[in-house]
Amino acid sequence: MYAVIKSGSKQYRISEGDVINVETLPNAVGDEVELDRVLLISDESGVKVGQPLVKGAKVLTRVEAIEKARKILVWKYRPKQRYRRRRGHRQTYTRLRIEKIVQ
């Protein structure tokens, strides 16, 4: 059994027991999070596709960690002007463990 959910601006294919990294959510570590934007559910009986969401479907998850991704360096440069700027960016994300898919 698997489902396709939307969190933030991305879509994820998940099944029970998976661990995914999503854009930062306003929850603390250990909190339960209910994701209700389910786009598709597939199980033994067949595939249910939402228009755009599957009615009554939700995914129960638990926050495992709030972490930062590796640093990305961004350079601004203008030739012949002696202008150079270097900035670093670390995106934060939330690690979720999928506990149950409810139809």
BELCORTA-V937988 format. One record per pair of residues at least 6 apart in sequence whose ideal C-beta (glycine too) atoms are under 7 Angstrom apart, sorted by sequence separation. I is the first residue (numbers start at 1). J is the second residue. D is the distance in whole Angstrom. If there is no record, write none. Layout:
I & J & D
I & J & D
This chain:
5 & 11 & 7
14 & 20 & 6
27 & 33 & 6
48 & 54 & 5
4 & 11 & 6
5 & 12 & 6
40 & 47 & 7
41 & 48 & 5
77 & 84 & 5
12 & 20 & 5
25 & 33 & 6
40 & 48 & 7
4 & 13 & 5
5 & 14 & 6
40 & 49 & 5
76 & 85 & 4
40 & 50 & 7
2 & 13 & 6
3 & 14 & 6
39 & 50 & 5
75 & 86 & 6
2 & 14 & 6
38 & 50 & 7
2 & 15 & 4
39 & 52 & 7
41 & 54 & 6
73 & 86 & 6
74 & 87 & 5
1 & 15 & 6
8 & 22 & 6
39 & 53 & 6
40 & 54 & 7
1 & 16 & 7
7 & 22 & 4
8 & 23 & 4
38 & 53 & 6
73 & 88 & 6
74 & 89 & 6
7 & 23 & 7
37 & 53 & 6
38 & 54 & 5
41 & 57 & 6
71 & 88 & 5
72 & 89 & 5
71 & 89 & 7
38 & 57 & 4
71 & 90 & 5
38 & 58 & 6
38 & 59 & 6
69 & 90 & 6
36 & 58 & 5
68 & 90 & 4
69 & 91 & 5
35 & 58 & 7
68 & 91 & 7
34 & 58 & 5
35 & 59 & 4
68 & 92 & 5
69 & 93 & 6
34 & 60 & 6
35 & 61 & 6
66 & 92 & 7
67 & 93 & 6
7 & 35 & 6
11 & 39 & 7
32 & 60 & 7
33 & 61 & 5
66 & 94 & 5
67 & 95 & 6
5 & 35 & 5
32 & 62 & 6
33 & 63 & 6
65 & 95 & 4
6 & 37 & 4
63 & 94 & 6
64 & 95 & 5
5 & 37 & 6
31 & 63 & 5
64 & 96 & 7
5 & 38 & 5
6 & 39 & 6
30 & 63 & 6
63 & 96 & 6
64 & 97 & 5
5 & 39 & 7
29 & 63 & 5
62 & 96 & 7
3 & 38 & 6
4 & 39 & 5
28 & 63 & 7
61 & 96 & 4
62 & 97 & 5
4 & 40 & 4
27 & 63 & 5
29 & 65 & 6
61 & 97 & 6
3 & 40 & 6
29 & 66 & 6
61 & 98 & 6
62 & 99 & 6
3 & 41 & 5
61 & 99 & 6
59 & 98 & 6
60 & 99 & 5
2 & 42 & 5
60 & 100 & 4
1 & 42 & 7
1 & 43 & 4
59 & 101 & 5
60 & 102 & 7
58 & 102 & 5
14 & 59 & 7
19 & 64 & 7
57 & 102 & 7
57 & 103 & 5
56 & 103 & 7
5 & 59 & 6
3 & 59 & 6
41 & 101 & 7
41 & 103 & 6
33 & 96 & 7
24 & 92 & 5
24 & 93 & 6
25 & 94 & 5
23 & 93 & 6
24 & 94 & 6
22 & 93 & 6
21 & 93 & 5
22 & 94 & 6
21 & 95 & 5
22 & 96 & 6
19 & 95 & 6
20 & 96 & 6
19 & 97 & 5
18 & 98 & 5
17 & 98 & 6
16 & 98 & 6
15 & 98 & 7
16 & 99 & 7
14 & 98 & 5
16 & 100 & 6
16 & 101 & 6
3 & 101 & 5
1 & 101 & 6
